[in-house]
Amino acid sequence: MPIYEYVCDDCGERYERIVMNSNTKITCPKCSSAKHTLQLSVFAPHGNGVKSSGGSSPASGSGGCCGGACGCSSN
């Protein structure tokens, strides 16, 4: 079940929805408008095996995957 990101064409609210099938009705949670634009999703891969030139990985700093921002546990 894909999660799609939308922006409301009427009020500008950004929201996500799980879309079960093509008959799923999508409405804005703020203004209930059915007018929306599907947004391009941005995601962060866990890594590609390439080390950075600084010698530290995203996991050792703040943010990034396993840096606390993604919600996963690095323990």
C-alpha positions as CSV (number, residue, x, y, z in Angstrom):
1,M,0.0,0.0,0.0
2,P,1.7,3.2,-1.1
3,I,1.7,6.4,0.8
4,Y,1.2,9.4,-1.4
5,E,2.0,13.0,-0.5
6,Y,-0.4,15.8,-1.5
7,V,-0.8,19.6,-1.4
8,C,-4.3,21.0,-1.3
9,D,-5.0,23.3,-4.3
10,D,-7.4,25.4,-2.3
11,C,-5.7,26.0,1.1
12,G,-2.1,24.8,0.6
13,E,-2.2,22.2,3.3
14,R,0.3,19.4,2.9
15,Y,-0.7,15.9,3.9
16,E,-0.1,12.1,3.3
17,R,-2.6,9.3,2.6
18,I,-2.3,5.6,2.3
19,V,-4.0,4.7,-1.0
20,M,-5.7,1.2,-0.9
21,N,-6.9,1.4,-4.6
22,S,-7.8,3.8,-7.3
23,N,-11.3,4.3,-5.8
24,T,-9.9,5.8,-2.6
25,K,-11.3,9.3,-2.1
26,I,-8.7,11.9,-1.1
27,T,-9.8,15.1,0.7
28,C,-7.8,17.8,2.5
29,P,-7.9,17.3,6.3
30,K,-8.0,21.1,6.8
31,C,-10.7,22.3,4.3
32,S,-12.1,19.0,3.0
33,S,-11.4,20.0,-0.6
34,A,-11.0,17.2,-3.2
35,K,-8.7,19.4,-5.3
36,H,-5.1,18.4,-4.7
37,T,-1.7,18.0,-6.4
38,L,0.3,14.8,-6.0
39,Q,3.8,15.7,-4.7
40,L,7.1,14.0,-5.6
41,S,8.2,12.0,-2.5
42,V,11.7,12.5,-1.2
43,F,13.3,9.7,0.7
44,A,16.7,9.0,2.2
45,P,18.3,5.6,1.4
46,H,20.1,3.8,4.2
47,G,23.4,4.1,2.4
48,N,25.2,2.9,-0.7
49,G,28.5,1.7,0.8
50,V,30.4,4.8,-0.1
51,K,32.3,6.5,2.8
52,S,32.4,10.2,3.0
53,S,35.8,12.0,2.7
54,G,35.4,13.4,6.2
55,G,35.7,9.9,7.8
56,S,32.4,10.1,9.6
57,S,29.1,8.6,8.5
58,P,25.6,10.2,8.7
59,A,24.9,7.8,11.6
60,S,27.5,9.4,13.8
61,G,26.1,13.0,13.5
62,S,22.8,14.4,14.2
63,G,20.0,13.9,11.7
64,G,20.0,11.4,8.9
65,C,19.2,7.7,9.3
66,C,20.1,6.3,12.7
67,G,20.9,9.9,13.9
68,G,17.6,10.1,15.6
69,A,15.5,11.9,12.9
70,C,14.3,8.7,11.1
71,G,12.9,7.1,14.2
72,C,15.0,3.9,13.9
73,S,17.2,2.6,16.7
74,S,20.9,2.3,16.1
75,N,21.4,0.0,19.2
